[in-house]
Amino acid sequence: MNTLTRHQIIENNGQPLFVLVPYAEYMASLRPESAEAVIPLAVSKAANMEGKSLVRAWREYKGLSQADMAERMGISRPAYAQLETKGANTRATTLHRLAAALEVPWEQLCDDEE
């Protein structure tokens, strides 16, 4: 469906109150990728209370080993181990590769304290 959809705007006294959108568009807006990301409690506890990096916390939450992650990323296990060290200075492209390997949004791996 490549046709332009015109949304109907319902007004009251010249002020917009509602917008009618096609049902498919509405349903698409409810998908998780459009919602704010939520970190599971177990990941949050591991990172905040146990002092683990977010990468390690997510890996353990997903039940993956360092070897599993290294294989998914096409790197050696020691190289991967360095990436999950707390405070690692990870490049954006590597962060995106880590997120893809963990199957989480890359924003889930950003540590605001660093």
Buried (B, 14 or more C-beta within 10 A) or exposed (E): EEEEEEEEEEEEEEEEEEEEBEEEEEEEEEEEEEEEEEBEEEBBBBBEEEEBBBBBBBBBBBEBEBEBBBBBBEBEEEEBBEBBEEEBEBEEEBBBBBBEBBEBEBEBBEEEEE
